Amino acid sequence: MRTTSALLLGLLVCIGTARAAPPPHIGSWVLTCSATSICRLRAEKRFVDKDGVTVELDVLSDRTALVPVLALRGLPAQAVMMASAMGTVGAWIQLDGGVRRALECAPNLDGYFCTPRGDAARALAAGLPTARTMTARVEATVTGMKPLPVEQKTLALVDTRQALATLAAAGAEPVPDARVAAASRLLPRTSPSTLAAMADTALKAAGYRDGLGDLPALMSKYRNSNTNPR
């Protein structure tokens, strides 16, 4: 009898806790919270999802407002730092087919983030609650290679105002800082074989099916295009 009562009490406590927790899905958004109750809002559909590497639309706090951020995750910090040192990334976000707002992209120990700043941040924060669609474009270039495949996708947004209110009430995760120096200190401790594996993963995520196996052909095409311009 005592065992049954204890089980029933535990079940009721679990149900009560589940009801008190923020809903994980709000329209086209997903709310995730850490153990410290700092929460992040992300679009349910990803812009990129290849070989464990993702590019997601997050909503974070820049201290003054909730802003949309493009977050690349799934690559080790060393690979992110190498890619950042070897090339550049350009990105923009557009709400409802309006003005394209440029993002500033920088590496971080948690991934690679493209964040709106200044006027772009203010405009996107003001327009996001009522936006029905969001288009994002990311284009990367690596020194010595042709531009990597451009990634562009439009997402339908549903119940965004409600999702933003829930995030604000729960406590939004801040926009991450670009801790370049801290991440770069990891590079000397990485073996050549590990670096090669990271580069292989990065190339496959960018759309090159054979990873490092595609590199000689890519470099040859690049050199030929520079030697024999049309």
N, C-alpha and C positions, 0 to 999 in steps of 0.2 A: 504493500500500500504506500509506504514511504517512497519507494523507488518510483512508483507511478506518479505520485505527487511531484516529486523532484523533476521528473521528465516533463510533466505538464507545465511546471513553473518555468523550466528552461526554455520550452517551446514558446511560451507567452512572452518571455523576455526577448527572445530572438525576433519574434514577430514585431514587438514594439520597437526594437532597435531598427529593424528594416523599414518600418513606416516612418521613423524619424529621419532616416538618412535621405540626402538629396536624391532625386530620381536620376539614374545613370543616363537615360536618354531624354532629351527635350527637343522635340521636332527633329531637325537634321543634325543635332548636336549631341555630344557625349560629354558628361561631366565626370572627371576623375579627380580624386583627392588623395593626397599622401597621408602618411601616418601622422604628420603634424598638422593635418587639416588645411593645408595649402592646396588650392584647387586649380585645375586647368580645364578650359573648355576647348574641345576640338571638334572639327567637322567629322561627321560619321564616315564620309567617303574620303579616301586619301587621293592626293594628286599623283603620287607615285608609290608603287609597292612592288619592288623587284628584288628577289634574292635576299630578303630580310632587310633591305634598305628602304626606308619610307620618307616621303615628303608629305607632311601634314599641315593643315591649317589650324593653328592654335589661336586662342584668344587669351592674352596675358595682360598684366597691368604695367604701365610705364610710369606709375606713381600719380599721374594726373587723369588717366582714362584707361578704358579697356580697348586694346588695339589688336588687330589681326596680325599674326606672325606666321611666316612659313618656316617650318622646322624640319631639317633633315636629320634623321636618326638611323642608327643601325651600323654605322662605321666606327671603328676604334678612334680614339682621340688622335693617335699618331697619324692615321690615314687622313683625317680631316685637316690636320695641320700641314701635312705634305701637300695635299690638294690646294690648300689656301696659298701656300708659298709658291706653287708652280703655275697658278692661273688666277682667273678672276670670275666672279659670278655676278650677273645682272638679273634683277627681278623686279616685277611690278605687280600691283593688285588693282583691280578695277571693279567697282560696284555698279551693278545694273547697266553695264555698257557705258558708263560715264568716263570721267577723266582717269587716266592711268597714273597711279601713284607709285613713284619709285621707292624701292626698299634699299636699306643699307644692309649688306650681308657680311657676316663675320663668324669666325670659328669660336667654339666654346667647348669646354670639357664634356658637355652633354650632347654635342652635335654641332650643326651648322645652322645659324639662324639668320633670316632676312626680316628686318624689322623696319616699320615706317618711323620716320623722325620728323620733328618740327611740324610744318604745315601739312605734310602727308599724314602724319599720325592724327592730327586734329581732324582732318577731313574724313579719314576712314572711321575714326571713333564716332563722329557725328552721324555718318551715313549708315553704319553697320546695323543699328537696331531695326531699320525699316527696309534694308536691302533684301531683294528677292533672289539675286544671283551674285556670285563673286567669281571673277576670272583671275587667274594667276598665271604668270609666265616666268620661267626660270631658264636662263641661258648661261652656260659655262664655257670658258675657254681655258685650254691648258697650253703652256708654252711649248712650242715645237710640234703642235698637233693642230689639225683643223678643229673648228668648234664642235663640241659634243652635241648630241641631239637635243633640240629645244623641247622643253616640257611645258605644255600649256593646257589648261583644263578649266572648264566652267562648272561650278557647283551650284545647285539649287539650295537656297536657305529657307528654312521653315522654323517659325516660333523663335526667332533670334532674340527679340526683345525679352521674352520670358527667360530664355537661356542666359542672357547677360545679367538679368536681375538676380537669378539664382547664383550665378558665379560671384557677383558682387557681395551678396549676402553671406556666401560661404567663405570668401576670402581668396582673392585671385593671386596666383603665382606671379612674381615679378618677371619682367623681361630680363633674360640672363645677360650678364656682362661678358665681354669678349676677353676671356682670361688667356690671352695668347701666350704670355710668358710662362705661365704655369704649365700649359699643355706642351709647349715646345721643349720643356725640360725632359719630357718623356722620350723624345726621339733618340738621344744617344744610347739609351739602354735597349733599343730594339734591334734584333739581329737582322741581317740581310734577307734571310729566308722569310722572316715575319713581314718585313717591308714588302717583299715580292707578293706575298699572300694578300696583303692589304690592297696593293695596287691592282691585283687580279680581281678582287671583290669590287673595288671601285669602278673598274672598267665594265664589268658585267652589269653592275647597277645602272651604268650610264647607257646601256643598250648594246654593248659589244659582247656578243654571245660567248666568244672564246676567251674573253679577258685578255691576259698578257699574250695569248697566242695570236691575237689580232694586231698586236703592237707593231711588229715589223712591217706588215702590209700597210698599216696606217701611216707609219713614218715614211715609207716609200712613196705612197700617194702624195703625202704632204710635200716631200722634196721635189717630186716630179711636177707638182702644180706650181711650185715656186720657180723651178728651172725652165719650164715650158709654159708660161702663162698664155692663156687664150686671148 
